[in-house]
């Protein structure tokens, strides 16, 4: 396994899962790797269940991946958003972009 503080996987054919840290320290690498995975596959869900740590840069990364998918004419939904990331999205006023309940 890589020494990265995050990991991308495909737990289901149409799902891209992020696990580990989604923070300022990993944001650039997650965004780059996530874009590459979206270019390769037909993912319709971004699963964040495995994210153990997230900050505002992580939230920005998720939003950037959503925008990237939309720019490619694809719909990508975020699922299993951790409570801390949900709270940050609400405070930032972007919860509707993540379709949070």
TORNU-48664 format. One record per atom (N, C-alpha, C): residue in one letter; atom name; z negated, x, y. Coordinates in Angstrom, 1 decimal. Each point is the difference from the previous one (the first is absolute). Layout:
# residues N
+---------+-------+--------+--------+--------+
: residuo : atomo :     up :   east :  north :
+---------+-------+--------+--------+--------+
:       a :    CA :      Z :      X :      Y :
...
+---------+-------+--------+--------+--------+
This chain:
# residues 101
+---------+-------+--------+--------+--------+
: residuo : atomo :     up :   east :  north :
+---------+-------+--------+--------+--------+
:       x :     N :    0.0 :    0.8 :   -1.2 :
:       x :    CA :    0.0 :   -0.8 :    1.2 :
:       x :     C :    0.0 :    0.9 :    1.2 :
:       x :     N :    0.7 :   -0.5 :    1.1 :
:       x :    CA :    0.0 :    0.7 :    1.2 :
:       x :     C :   -1.3 :    0.1 :    0.7 :
:       x :     N :   -0.2 :    1.0 :    0.9 :
:       x :    CA :   -1.2 :    0.2 :    0.7 :
:       x :     C :   -0.1 :   -1.0 :    1.2 :
:       x :     N :    0.9 :   -0.9 :    0.1 :
:       x :    CA :    0.0 :   -1.0 :    1.1 :
:       x :     C :   -1.3 :   -0.8 :    0.0 :
:       x :     N :   -0.4 :   -0.5 :    1.2 :
:       x :    CA :   -1.2 :   -0.9 :    0.0 :
:       x :     C :    0.5 :   -1.4 :   -0.2 :
:       x :     N :    1.2 :   -0.3 :   -0.3 :
:       x :    CA :    0.5 :   -1.3 :   -0.3 :
:       x :     C :    1.0 :    0.1 :   -1.1 :
:       x :     N :    0.3 :   -1.2 :   -0.6 :
:       x :    CA :    1.0 :    0.0 :   -1.1 :
:       x :     C :    0.8 :   -1.3 :    0.2 :
:       x :     N :    1.3 :    0.1 :   -0.3 :
:       x :    CA :    0.8 :   -1.2 :    0.0 :
:       x :     C :    0.4 :   -0.3 :   -1.5 :
:       x :     N :    0.0 :   -1.2 :   -0.4 :
:       x :    CA :    0.4 :   -0.4 :   -1.4 :
:       x :     C :    0.7 :   -1.3 :    0.0 :
:       x :     N :    0.4 :   -0.4 :   -1.2 :
:       x :    CA :    0.8 :   -1.2 :   -0.2 :
:       x :     C :   -0.7 :   -0.8 :   -1.2 :
:       x :     N :   -1.1 :   -0.7 :    0.3 :
:       x :    CA :   -0.7 :   -0.7 :   -1.0 :
:       x :     C :    0.8 :   -1.2 :   -0.6 :
:       x :     N :    1.0 :   -0.4 :    0.8 :
:       x :    CA :    0.9 :   -1.1 :   -0.4 :
:       x :     C :    1.4 :    0.3 :    0.5 :
:       x :     N :    1.0 :   -0.5 :   -0.5 :
:       x :    CA :    1.4 :    0.4 :    0.4 :
:       x :     C :    0.2 :   -0.2 :    1.5 :
:       x :     N :   -0.5 :   -1.0 :    0.6 :
:       x :    CA :    0.3 :   -0.3 :    1.4 :
:       x :     C :   -1.2 :    0.3 :    0.9 :
:       x :     N :   -0.9 :    0.9 :   -0.4 :
:       x :    CA :   -1.2 :    0.3 :    0.7 :
:       x :     C :   -0.1 :    1.5 :    0.3 :
:       x :     N :   -0.3 :    0.4 :    1.2 :
:       x :    CA :   -0.3 :    1.4 :    0.4 :
:       x :     C :   -1.5 :    0.0 :    0.3 :
:       x :     N :   -0.8 :    0.7 :   -0.7 :
:       x :    CA :   -1.4 :    0.1 :    0.2 :
:       x :     C :   -0.4 :    1.3 :    0.6 :
:       x :     N :   -0.9 :   -0.1 :    1.0 :
:       x :    CA :   -0.6 :    1.1 :    0.6 :
:       x :     C :   -1.4 :    0.1 :   -0.4 :
:       x :     N :   -0.5 :    1.2 :   -0.4 :
:       x :    CA :   -1.4 :    0.2 :   -0.3 :
:       x :     C :   -0.5 :    1.3 :    0.7 :
:       x :     N :   -1.3 :    0.0 :    0.2 :
:       x :    CA :   -0.6 :    1.2 :    0.6 :
:       x :     C :   -0.2 :   -0.2 :    1.5 :
:       x :     N :    0.2 :    1.0 :    0.8 :
:       x :    CA :   -0.2 :   -0.1 :    1.4 :
:       x :     C :    1.2 :   -0.3 :    0.8 :
:       x :     N :   -0.1 :   -0.9 :    0.9 :
:       x :    CA :    1.1 :   -0.5 :    0.9 :
:       x :     C :   -0.6 :    0.3 :    1.4 :
:       x :     N :    0.1 :    1.2 :    0.4 :
:       x :    CA :   -0.7 :    0.5 :    1.2 :
:       x :     C :    0.9 :    0.9 :    0.9 :
:       x :     N :   -0.5 :    0.4 :    1.1 :
:       x :    CA :    0.7 :    0.9 :    0.9 :
:       x :     C :    0.5 :    1.2 :   -0.8 :
:       x :     N :   -0.8 :    0.5 :   -0.9 :
:       x :    CA :    0.3 :    1.2 :   -0.8 :
:       x :     C :    1.2 :   -0.2 :   -0.9 :
:       x :     N :    0.2 :   -1.2 :   -0.5 :
:       x :    CA :    1.0 :   -0.3 :   -1.0 :
:       x :     C :    1.2 :   -0.9 :    0.5 :
:       x :     N :   -0.2 :   -0.5 :    1.2 :
:       x :    CA :    1.0 :   -1.0 :    0.5 :
:       x :     C :    1.4 :    0.4 :    0.0 :
:       x :     N :    0.3 :    1.2 :    0.5 :
:       x :    CA :    1.4 :    0.5 :    0.0 :
:       x :     C :    0.6 :    0.2 :   -1.3 :
:       x :     N :   -0.8 :    0.5 :   -1.0 :
:       x :    CA :    0.5 :    0.2 :   -1.3 :
:       x :     C :    0.1 :   -1.3 :   -0.8 :
:       x :     N :   -0.9 :   -1.0 :    0.2 :
:       x :    CA :    0.1 :   -1.3 :   -0.6 :
:       x :     C :    1.3 :   -0.7 :    0.5 :
:       x :     N :    0.2 :    0.1 :    1.3 :
:       x :    CA :    1.2 :   -0.7 :    0.6 :
:       x :     C :    1.3 :    0.6 :   -0.5 :
:       x :     N :    0.1 :    1.3 :   -0.1 :
:       x :    CA :    1.2 :    0.7 :   -0.5 :
:       x :     C :    0.2 :   -0.4 :   -1.5 :
:       x :     N :   -1.1 :    0.2 :   -0.8 :
:       x :    CA :    0.2 :   -0.4 :   -1.4 :
:       x :     C :    0.2 :   -1.4 :   -0.2 :
:       x :     N :   -0.6 :   -0.9 :    0.7 :
:       x :    CA :    0.2 :   -1.4 :   -0.1 :
:       x :     C :    1.4 :   -0.4 :    0.4 :
:       x :     N :    0.5 :    0.5 :    1.0 :
:       x :    CA :    1.4 :   -0.3 :    0.4 :
:       x :     C :    1.0 :    0.5 :   -1.2 :
:       x :     N :   -0.3 :    1.1 :   -0.5 :
:       x :    CA :    0.9 :    0.5 :   -1.1 :
:       x :     C :   -0.1 :   -1.0 :   -1.2 :
:       x :     N :   -1.2 :   -0.4 :   -0.3 :
:       x :    CA :   -0.2 :   -1.0 :   -1.2 :
:       x :     C :    0.7 :   -1.3 :    0.3 :
:       x :     N :   -0.1 :   -0.5 :    1.3 :
:       x :    CA :    0.7 :   -1.2 :    0.3 :
:       x :     C :    1.5 :    0.1 :    0.0 :
:       x :     N :    0.5 :    1.2 :    0.3 :
:       x :    CA :    1.4 :    0.2 :   -0.1 :
:       x :     C :    0.5 :    0.0 :   -1.5 :
:       x :     N :   -0.8 :    0.5 :   -0.9 :
:       x :    CA :    0.3 :    0.1 :   -1.4 :
:       x :     C :   -0.1 :   -1.4 :   -0.7 :
:       x :     N :   -0.9 :   -0.8 :    0.4 :
:       x :    CA :   -0.3 :   -1.2 :   -0.8 :
:       x :     C :    0.2 :   -1.3 :    0.7 :
:       x :     N :   -0.4 :   -1.1 :   -0.7 :
:       x :    CA :    0.1 :   -1.3 :    0.5 :
:       x :     C :   -1.3 :   -0.7 :    0.2 :
:       x :     N :   -1.0 :    0.8 :    0.5 :
:       x :    CA :   -1.3 :   -0.5 :    0.2 :
:       x :     C :   -0.1 :   -1.1 :    1.0 :
:       x :     N :   -0.8 :   -1.0 :   -0.3 :
:       x :    CA :   -0.2 :   -1.2 :    0.9 :
:       x :     C :   -1.5 :    0.0 :    0.3 :
:       x :     N :   -0.8 :    0.8 :   -0.6 :
:       x :    CA :   -1.5 :    0.0 :    0.3 :
:       x :     C :   -0.5 :    1.4 :    0.2 :
:       x :     N :   -0.8 :    0.2 :    1.0 :
:       x :    CA :   -0.7 :    1.2 :    0.2 :
:       x :     C :   -1.5 :   -0.2 :   -0.3 :
:       x :     N :   -0.5 :    0.5 :   -1.1 :
:       x :    CA :   -1.3 :   -0.3 :   -0.5 :
:       x :     C :   -1.0 :    1.1 :    0.5 :
:       x :     N :   -1.0 :   -0.4 :    0.7 :
:       x :    CA :   -0.9 :    0.9 :    0.6 :
:       x :     C :   -1.4 :   -0.1 :   -0.7 :
:       x :     N :   -0.1 :   -0.5 :   -1.2 :
:       x :    CA :   -1.2 :   -0.2 :   -0.7 :
:       x :     C :   -0.7 :    1.4 :   -0.2 :
:       x :     N :    0.7 :    1.0 :   -0.2 :
:       x :    CA :   -0.5 :    1.3 :   -0.3 :
:       x :     C :   -0.4 :    0.8 :    1.2 :
:       x :     N :    0.2 :   -0.5 :    1.2 :
:       x :    CA :   -0.3 :    0.8 :    1.2 :
:       x :     C :   -1.5 :    0.0 :    0.2 :
:       x :     N :   -0.6 :    1.2 :   -0.1 :
:       x :    CA :   -1.5 :    0.1 :    0.1 :
:       x :     C :   -0.4 :    0.3 :    1.4 :
:       x :     N :    0.9 :    0.5 :    0.8 :
:       x :    CA :   -0.4 :    0.4 :    1.4 :
:       x :     C :    1.3 :   -0.3 :    0.9 :
:       x :     N :   -0.3 :   -0.6 :    1.1 :
:       x :    CA :    1.1 :   -0.3 :    1.0 :
:       x :     C :   -0.5 :    0.0 :    1.4 :
:       x :     N :    0.9 :    0.4 :    0.9 :
:       x :    CA :   -0.3 :    0.0 :    1.4 :
:       x :     C :    1.2 :   -0.5 :    0.8 :
:       x :     N :    0.0 :    0.1 :    1.3 :
:       x :    CA :    1.0 :   -0.6 :    0.8 :
:       x :     C :    1.4 :    0.7 :   -0.3 :
:       x :     N :    0.0 :    1.2 :   -0.4 :
:       x :    CA :    1.3 :    0.7 :   -0.3 :
:       x :     C :    0.5 :   -0.6 :   -1.4 :
:       x :     N :   -0.9 :   -0.3 :   -0.9 :
:       x :    CA :    0.4 :   -0.7 :   -1.2 :
:       x :     C :    0.6 :   -1.4 :    0.3 :
:       x :     N :   -0.7 :   -0.7 :    0.9 :
:       x :    CA :    0.6 :   -1.3 :    0.3 :
:       x :     C :    1.4 :    0.1 :    0.6 :
:       x :     N :    0.1 :    1.0 :    0.9 :
:       x :    CA :    1.3 :    0.2 :    0.6 :
:       x :     C :    1.1 :    0.4 :   -1.0 :
:       x :     N :   -0.4 :    0.7 :   -1.1 :
:       x :    CA :    0.9 :    0.4 :   -1.1 :
:       x :     C :    0.4 :   -1.3 :   -0.7 :
:       x :     N :   -0.9 :   -0.9 :   -0.3 :
:       x :    CA :    0.4 :   -1.2 :   -0.7 :
:       x :     C :    1.0 :   -0.8 :    0.8 :
:       x :     N :   -0.3 :   -0.1 :    1.3 :
:       x :    CA :    0.9 :   -0.8 :    0.9 :
:       x :     C :    1.3 :    0.7 :    0.1 :
:       x :     N :    0.1 :    1.3 :    0.0 :
:       x :    CA :    1.2 :    0.8 :    0.0 :
:       x :     C :    0.8 :   -0.2 :   -1.2 :
:       x :     N :   -0.6 :   -0.1 :   -1.2 :
:       x :    CA :    0.7 :   -0.3 :   -1.2 :
:       x :     C :    0.5 :   -1.4 :   -0.1 :
:       x :     N :   -0.7 :   -1.0 :    0.6 :
:       x :    CA :    0.5 :   -1.3 :    0.1 :
:       x :     C :    1.2 :   -0.1 :    0.9 :
:       x :     N :    0.0 :    0.7 :    1.1 :
:       x :    CA :    1.1 :    0.1 :    0.9 :
:       x :     C :    1.2 :    0.7 :   -0.6 :
:       x :     N :   -0.2 :    1.0 :   -0.7 :
:       x :    CA :    1.0 :    0.7 :   -0.7 :
:       x :     C :    0.7 :   -0.9 :   -1.0 :
:       x :     N :   -0.7 :   -0.7 :   -0.8 :
:       x :    CA :    0.6 :   -0.9 :   -1.0 :
:       x :     C :    0.8 :   -1.1 :    0.7 :
:       x :     N :   -0.6 :   -0.6 :    1.1 :
:       x :    CA :    0.8 :   -1.0 :    0.8 :
:       x :     C :    1.3 :    0.6 :    0.5 :
:       x :     N :   -0.1 :    1.2 :    0.5 :
:       x :    CA :    1.2 :    0.7 :    0.6 :
:       x :     C :    1.1 :    0.1 :   -1.1 :
:       x :     N :   -0.4 :    0.1 :   -1.2 :
:       x :    CA :    0.9 :    0.1 :   -1.1 :
:       x :     C :    0.4 :   -1.4 :   -0.6 :
:       x :     N :   -0.4 :   -1.1 :    0.7 :
:       x :    CA :    0.3 :   -1.3 :   -0.4 :
:       x :     C :   -0.8 :   -0.5 :   -1.2 :
:       x :     N :   -1.2 :    0.6 :   -0.2 :
:       x :    CA :   -0.8 :   -0.4 :   -1.1 :
:       x :     C :   -1.3 :   -0.6 :    0.4 :
:       x :     N :   -0.5 :   -0.9 :   -0.8 :
:       x :    CA :   -1.4 :   -0.5 :    0.3 :
:       x :     C :   -1.0 :    0.7 :   -0.8 :
:       x :     N :   -1.0 :    0.5 :    0.6 :
:       x :    CA :   -1.1 :    0.7 :   -0.7 :
:       x :     C :   -1.3 :   -0.7 :    0.5 :
:       x :     N :   -0.8 :   -0.4 :   -1.0 :
:       x :    CA :   -1.3 :   -0.6 :    0.3 :
:       x :     C :   -1.1 :    1.0 :   -0.4 :
:       x :     N :   -1.1 :   -0.1 :    0.8 :
:       x :    CA :   -1.2 :    0.8 :   -0.3 :
:       x :     C :   -1.0 :   -0.8 :   -0.8 :
:       x :     N :   -0.4 :    0.6 :   -1.1 :
:       x :    CA :   -1.0 :   -0.8 :   -0.9 :
:       x :     C :   -1.2 :    0.9 :   -0.2 :
:       x :     N :   -1.1 :   -0.6 :   -0.3 :
:       x :    CA :   -1.3 :    0.6 :   -0.3 :
:       x :     C :   -0.4 :    1.0 :    1.1 :
:       x :     N :    0.0 :   -0.5 :    1.2 :
:       x :    CA :   -0.4 :    0.8 :    1.1 :
:       x :     C :   -1.5 :    0.2 :    0.0 :
:       x :     N :   -0.5 :    1.2 :    0.1 :
:       x :    CA :   -1.4 :    0.2 :    0.0 :
:       x :     C :   -0.7 :   -0.6 :    1.2 :
:       x :     N :   -1.2 :   -0.4 :   -0.1 :
:       x :    CA :   -0.8 :   -0.7 :    1.0 :
:       x :     C :    0.0 :    0.8 :    1.3 :
:       x :     N :   -0.2 :    1.3 :   -0.1 :
:       x :    CA :   -0.1 :    0.8 :    1.2 :
:       x :     C :    1.4 :    0.0 :    0.8 :
:       x :     N :    1.0 :    0.1 :   -0.8 :
:       x :    CA :    1.4 :    0.0 :    0.7 :
:       x :     C :    0.3 :   -1.4 :    0.5 :
:       x :     N :   -0.5 :   -1.1 :   -0.6 :
:       x :    CA :    0.2 :   -1.3 :    0.5 :
:       x :     C :   -0.8 :   -0.1 :    1.4 :
:       x :     N :   -1.2 :    0.5 :    0.0 :
:       x :    CA :   -0.8 :   -0.1 :    1.2 :
:       x :     C :    0.7 :    0.8 :    1.2 :
:       x :     N :    0.5 :    1.1 :   -0.4 :
:       x :    CA :    0.7 :    0.9 :    1.0 :
:       x :     C :    1.2 :   -0.8 :    0.6 :
:       x :     N :    0.8 :   -0.6 :   -0.9 :
:       x :    CA :    1.2 :   -0.7 :    0.4 :
:       x :     C :   -0.4 :   -1.2 :    0.9 :
:       x :     N :   -1.1 :   -0.7 :   -0.3 :
:       x :    CA :   -0.4 :   -1.1 :    0.8 :
:       x :     C :   -0.4 :    0.5 :    1.4 :
:       x :     N :   -0.8 :    1.0 :    0.1 :
:       x :    CA :   -0.5 :    0.6 :    1.2 :
:       x :     C :    1.2 :    0.5 :    0.8 :
:       x :     N :    1.0 :    0.5 :   -0.6 :
:       x :    CA :    1.2 :    0.5 :    0.7 :
:       x :     C :    1.0 :   -1.1 :    0.3 :
:       x :     N :   -0.2 :   -1.2 :   -0.5 :
:       x :    CA :    0.9 :   -1.1 :    0.3 :
:       x :     C :    1.3 :    0.0 :   -0.8 :
:       x :     N :    0.0 :    0.7 :   -1.1 :
:       x :    CA :    1.2 :    0.1 :   -0.8 :
:       x :     C :   -0.1 :   -0.7 :   -1.4 :
:       x :     N :   -1.1 :   -0.8 :   -0.1 :
:       x :    CA :   -0.3 :   -0.6 :   -1.3 :
:       x :     C :    1.2 :   -0.9 :   -0.5 :
:       x :     N :    0.6 :   -0.6 :    1.0 :
:       x :    CA :    1.1 :   -0.9 :   -0.4 :
:       x :     C :    1.2 :    0.7 :   -0.5 :
:       x :     N :    0.2 :    1.3 :    0.3 :
:       x :    CA :    1.1 :    0.8 :   -0.5 :
:       x :     C :   -0.3 :    0.3 :   -1.5 :
:       x :     N :   -1.2 :    0.0 :   -0.4 :
:       x :    CA :   -0.4 :    0.3 :   -1.4 :
:       x :     C :   -0.2 :   -1.3 :   -0.8 :
:       x :     N :    0.2 :   -1.1 :    0.7 :
:       x :    CA :   -0.1 :   -1.4 :   -0.6 :
:       x :     C :   -1.4 :   -0.1 :   -0.7 :
:       x :     N :   -1.0 :    0.4 :    0.8 :
:       x :    CA :   -1.4 :   -0.1 :   -0.5 :
:       x :     C :   -0.5 :   -1.5 :    0.1 :
:       x :     N :   -0.8 :   -0.4 :   -1.0 :
:       x :    CA :   -0.5 :   -1.4 :    0.1 :
:       x :     C :   -1.0 :   -0.2 :    1.2 :
+---------+-------+--------+--------+--------+
